[in-house]
Amino acid sequence: MFRWLAVLCTFSLWGAVTFSEEIVIDRGGEVPIRLLEDIPADGAQQLFFRSLPATSTLIERAASRRALLIQTLEELQAAYFNSGMQAEAAIVQQQILQLKQHAEVELPEPPVDEEANHTPIELRGHIGEVHVVAVTGTEEGSVWGSGIYTDDSNVGTAAVHAGILEPGESGLIAFRLLPGFEQYKGSTANGVKTRDYGDWHGSYQLLGTCLREREFHEQEFEVGTRVNVFVVGRTKGDVWGTGIYSGDSNLGAAAVHAGLLVDHEGGVLEVEVLAAQSQYKSSTANGVTTGMKEKTKRSWRLKPAQRERD
């Protein structure tokens, strides 16, 4: 049964890459596009072409078919792995990786403002968005509120007030944009005195310091280290494991699989670095299917970042 499905997957892999991109020039000079639905298919082959959304371009249609094929191959890989057929599962995984090389779309990194004394007032109206700013902690600067600050408050000063940065300490700070409130209560903390204010049009809440995804992967952390990382959720990307993921897994895909983010949502997550696991099992959750893998150099797990500084 599995081997029969593997043959169909191989045929469909070839078809998704070849037929969806084939162009034939006729004598009239027109360029008719040969689409997958133009190719006769029996009932078994329709397994790979189910539930296609209506799209208007060849690229969109090919991408939709590729995504459905990847999903089917991942289900087949999991079936092989759970049945103890490791060699077959590895072959299917190579097919998945080949398709993903064409399908992977890199999402932009979080916006970073390099100015030390930043206020997010120009971002007003983007309620709920999480942004990242490079700031230097300072006791100078105007701040209104406590915990939730007016959007014209100095982020570097608010970060010291919240205990996230020390004066003179630099770092990436993540904050979430909020609507305006009728009242802001000032307080004194960590050498910074913030002020009261009445009705204002926009606010923000600090989430803490963080790394970007690529910075996390570029560094070597000791087992037991906990680090906040700004992660963009995505349903595409290579990820291995369930709950505990291999160290080379895509953070965004793991976050969606774990139910911590949705596709294209940004958020600050705590990544706990763990020792290598002997095996990473595949599963499907929240539209993401993870792969199986043998032991890697390290592993990690995710949870929402703590707002308070450790």
N, C-alpha and C positions, 0 to 999 in steps of 0.2 A: 504493500500500500504506500509506504513512505517513498520507496524508490520510484514508483509510478508518479507520485506527486513531484519528486525531484526532477524527473524528465520534463514534466510540464512546466515547472519553474524555470528550467534551463531554456526551454523554447520561448517562454514568455519574456525572459531576460533579454534574449537575442532580439525578440520582436519589439520590446519597448525601446531599445536603443537604436535599432535599425529601421524598422518600418515607420516609426513615428517621425523620422527625420528624412525619409526618402522623397525626392522630388523628381518628377519625370517631365521632360520637355517634349511637347507634341509639335507637329508640323505647323500649327497655327501660331506658335510662339508663346502660348499661354503656359502657365506653370500650375497644373493641378496638384494639389497636395494629397498624398495618399495617407489616410488616417487609419487607425487601428480598427475602427468599426467597419471599414471597407473590406477587411480581410475576413474570409469565412472562418467561423469558429464554432466548434461543437460545444455541447453543454459543459464539458469539463473545463475547456479553456475560458468560458465565461466566468469561472471562479475568480479569475484575476482581473476582471474588468467590471466588477459590480459597483453600484452606487456612485457612478461618476457625476460630479457636479457639472452644471452647464457652464462651459467656458467658451471664449470667443476667439482664441488664437491657438495656433498649433503648439506653441511653447507651453501654454497653460494646460492644454489637453495632455501633452506628453508628460508634463510634471505630475498631473493628477494620476495618470496611469502608473507612472513610476512609483508614486507614493503608495498606491494600492498594492503593487507588486512587492514592494519592500515589506509592507505589513504582512502579506501572505507568506513571504519567505521567512520572516521572523517567527511566525507561528509554526512553520515547518521545522525551523531550527530548534525551537523549544521542544517540539514533539520528539525529534531525534534525540536531543540531549536527555530528556526525561525518560526515554526508553533505553538509555545506555549506549546509544549509537554515536559515539564521540566523533569518529572519523567523518561520518555523513554530516553531522552538525557543523564540523569545521569547514567542509566543502560549501555548505549553504551559506555559512558566515562570510566566506570570501565573495560569493555572489552579492550578498547584501552590501558589503563594503564597496564593491565595484559600482553598484547603483548609487550609493550614497556619495561617492566622489563626484558624480554628476549632479546630484540633487542638493547637496549641502549649500545653504545660503548663510553667510556670516551676517549676524545682526550687528548693528553698530554698538560700540562700547558706550557706557553711560557718559553723558556730557560732563566735562570737567572744566571748571573755570579756574585759571591759574592765578587770579588776583587774590591777594591775601585777605583783604577786607571786603568780603563779598556780601551783598544782600540780595535775596532772590525776588525782589519786588517785580522785576521784569518778567518773571515766570507766572505772575498772578493769573488765575483762571484755569491753570492746569491742575485742578484739584485731584489729589490722589497719586499724582506722579511722584516717583522717587528720583532725585537728582544727586549728583556727587560733585563736590567742590573741593579744590585744594586750598586749604587755609592754614594760617599760622595763628595759634592761640595768643590772645592779647587781653589785657585788662582794660585797654582803652577802646572806646567805641560805644555807641548808643544801642541799648537793648531794652525792649519793653516786653514784659511777660515772664512767666516761669514755666518751663516744660514745653509750653506752646508759646511761641514768640511771634510778634508782628513781622510781616514779611519785609519791613524796612530795617529790621534789627541786624546788626553786624554778626555774621555767622562765627567768625573767629572769637568774638567776645562771648557769644552765647555758648560756644563749645567749652570755654573755660568755666563759665557759670554752671554748666551742666556736669562738669567734672570729666568731660571727654578728652580735652587737651589741657596741658599745662601752658602757662605763658611762655611764648617763644618756641613751643613745640609745633611742628608742622605735620600735616597728614591729610588724607582724603576723608572728608566728612560726608556721610549720606544723610539726606533730609527728605521728609515727605511734605508736599504742599497741601495745605488745608484751607478751608474757607475762612472768611473773617468771623470774628466774634464780637459780642457787645462789650466785653470787658476783659482786660488783661491785668493780672495781679503780679506786681514786682516783688522781688525778694533779694536777699544777700546770700551768696554762696561762693566759696573758693576765691574770695577776694574781689568778686564782681557784684556790684549792686545794680539790679535792673529796676525799671520804673513801671508804675501803673499806667494804664491807658484805657480809654473808653472804646467806643465802637470803631472798628477798623475793617478794611476791606479784604485783607488776606493774611494768612499765617503760615507757619511751618513748624515741624517737629523734628528734632534731631534724632537720628537712628544710631549714630556712632561712627567710629572710624572703620575703614574697610579697605580691602584690596580690590583691584579689578581681577576678572577671571584669569586673564593671561598672566598677571603678576603672581597669582596663587600657583599656577602650574609651573612657573619659571623658578620658584623657590623650593628649597628642601626644608621640610619641617620635621621636627622630632615627633615621635609617637606621643600622643597625649596633648599636643598643641591644639588650641582652639583659636581660630582666626575668623574675623568677619570678612565676607567677600560680597561685593555687589554682583548679583547674578541676574541675567536676563533669561527668563523661562523660554524654552523652545521644545518643540516636539521632534525636531530633527537633530541628530548628533549621536555619536557612538557612546553607549553607556553599558556597563556590565555590572550585574549584581542586583540585589533587592534589599533595601534598607541600608546595607553596607555596600558601597560601590568601589570598584577598582580605582586606583589612584589616577589612571589615565582616562577616566570617564569624563564626558562632557558635563560640566556642572549644571548648565541650564536644563538639559534633558533629564538629568537625575532629579532636579528640583521639581519638574513637572511630574515625573514618575512617582515621586514621594508625596505629591499633593501639596507642596509648599508654594508653588507658583503655577500660573497658567501660561499658555503660549504668549510670548512677547511681553509678559509682565516683568517689571524690574523690582528687585527687592534685595535687602541685605540679609544674608543667611550666615549662620555660624557653621563653619566647617571644622569638624573634629577629626584630626589625623589619627588613624589607627594602624596597627600592625597589619602586615599582609595576611590575607585569608587564603586558606588552602584551595578554595573554590568559590566562584561567584555564580549563583544560579539565576537563570532568566525568569522573567515574569512580565505580564502586561498590566499596566495601570495608567489611567488618565490619558490614554491615547499614545503612550510610549511603551514600546516593548524593549526590554533590556536583553543583552546577550549573555551567554555563558562564557566563562573564562577560567583558566587555571591560575595558579598563584602569581601575583605581581609584587612589585617592590613595596607598595604601600596601599592603604585603602582609606576611606573616609566615610563619614555620614553627615547628614545635614539636619539642621533645625533652625527655627527663627532666631535671629540674632537678639541678644540681650541689649536693651537700650542703656542700661547702666554700665559704667566702666568697671571692669574687674579690678 
